[in-house]
Amino acid sequence: MKVVVEVGMGDGRHLSGLSKDEQDSSTFFIGIENNKTLYIEAARRINADNVLLINDSFENRIRDFENETIDKVIMILPDPKYVDRLYHDDWISVYASIFLKLKKLGTLEIVTEIIDELLQPVSDAAYHAWAKWLVGAFIKVGFGVEEILNEAPANYFSTCLDRFRGDPERIRMMTLRLFKPLTKLESRSSESI
Ligand SMILES: C[S@@+](CC[C@H](N)C(=O)[O-])C[C@H]1O[C@@H](n2cnc3c(N)ncnc32)[C@H](O)[C@@H]1O
């Protein structure tokens, strides 16, 4: 069985679509959301045998998984405290835990964004410097890079994505598709990004 976990699924729009698409497969979906109101919204939206929704903080629940049991972790627009440079020292251990729990060749998919502090359009230079730094942070944890998109995947829909897509100059998004290598990768730089 494949196990897919969406962290911070909000009102569950994305997870609802995913679970319908895979209704006949042997994939099991777990959504974790610590906001009770959003969790209740998601529970109303999704009523499927192949989905388990949990109202708790992800950090509490990640420990319950055995190592190397998750095929894919999805995070769509995680809060800044899980991805912002300012909080790097706090969040990096969260991704080290995810790395442990992923099966070999399992993937971590993060859709995230850069917003200018003064709400000005984000320049290409600022965007690329940010992307390079962020990818480098994940490589240091041990992840390999499968794909980097300069946007959210076109077939992804969520409440926050709808909002962010409305302001593409000031909110520039990136999708990181990362994977857990079969063997430990030599520490590489993110020069090629
Ligand atoms: C910016 S919202 C994105 C929501 C949704 N993915 C979307 O795109 O509409 C971030 C979500 O992560 C949830 N969240 C933040 N910290 C969390 C944690 N430690 N564990 C689980 N969910 C968390 C928030 O409650 C919020 O719903």
The ligand as an SDF file (V2000), in Angstrom:
LIG
                    3D

 27 29  0  0  0  0  0  0  0  0999 V2000
   -0.9440   28.8030    4.5860 C   0  0  0  0  0  0  0  0  0  0  0  0
   -1.9990   27.5310    5.1410 S   0  0  0  0  0  0  0  0  0  0  0  0
   -2.1710   26.4640    3.7410 C   0  0  0  0  0  0  0  0  0  0  0  0
   -3.3860   25.6040    3.8280 C   0  0  0  0  0  0  0  0  0  0  0  0
   -3.6470   24.7090    2.6030 C   0  0  0  0  0  0  0  0  0  0  0  0
   -2.5340   23.8380    2.3490 N   0  0  0  0  0  0  0  0  0  0  0  0
   -3.9750   25.5500    1.3720 C   0  0  0  0  0  0  0  0  0  0  0  0
   -3.1240   25.6140    0.4710 O   0  0  0  0  0  0  0  0  0  0  0  0
   -5.0620   26.1430    1.3350 O   0  0  0  0  0  0  0  0  0  0  0  0
   -0.9620   26.5500    6.2160 C   0  0  0  0  0  0  0  0  0  0  0  0
   -1.7550   25.4870    6.9660 C   0  0  0  0  0  0  0  0  0  0  0  0
   -0.8890   24.7200    7.8050 O   0  0  0  0  0  0  0  0  0  0  0  0
   -1.5410   24.5050    9.0510 C   0  0  0  0  0  0  0  0  0  0  0  0
   -0.4920   24.2280   10.0480 N   0  0  0  0  0  0  0  0  0  0  0  0
    0.4040   25.1080   10.5410 C   0  0  0  0  0  0  0  0  0  0  0  0
    1.2210   24.4920   11.4240 N   0  0  0  0  0  0  0  0  0  0  0  0
    0.8350   23.1950   11.4700 C   0  0  0  0  0  0  0  0  0  0  0  0
    1.3070   22.0610   12.1940 C   0  0  0  0  0  0  0  0  0  0  0  0
    2.3250   22.1560   13.0440 N   0  0  0  0  0  0  0  0  0  0  0  0
    0.6940   20.8680   12.0280 N   0  0  0  0  0  0  0  0  0  0  0  0
   -0.3590   20.7720   11.1550 C   0  0  0  0  0  0  0  0  0  0  0  0
   -0.8460   21.8140   10.4490 N   0  0  0  0  0  0  0  0  0  0  0  0
   -0.2550   23.0170   10.6000 C   0  0  0  0  0  0  0  0  0  0  0  0
   -2.2990   25.8050    9.2800 C   0  0  0  0  0  0  0  0  0  0  0  0
   -3.3460   25.6700   10.2160 O   0  0  0  0  0  0  0  0  0  0  0  0
   -2.8160   26.1030    7.8870 C   0  0  0  0  0  0  0  0  0  0  0  0
   -4.0420   25.4750    7.6150 O   0  0  0  0  0  0  0  0  0  0  0  0
  1  2  1  0
  2  3  1  0
  2 10  1  0
  3  4  1  0
  4  5  1  0
  5  6  1  0
  5  7  1  0
  7  8  2  0
  7  9  1  0
 10 11  1  0
 11 12  1  0
 11 26  1  0
 12 13  1  0
 13 14  1  0
 13 24  1  0
 14 15  1  0
 14 23  1  0
 15 16  2  0
 16 17  1  0
 17 18  1  0
 17 23  2  0
 18 19  1  0
 18 20  2  0
 20 21  1  0
 21 22  2  0
 22 23  1  0
 24 25  1  0
 24 26  1  0
 26 27  1  0
M  CHG  2   2   1   9  -1
M  END
$$$$
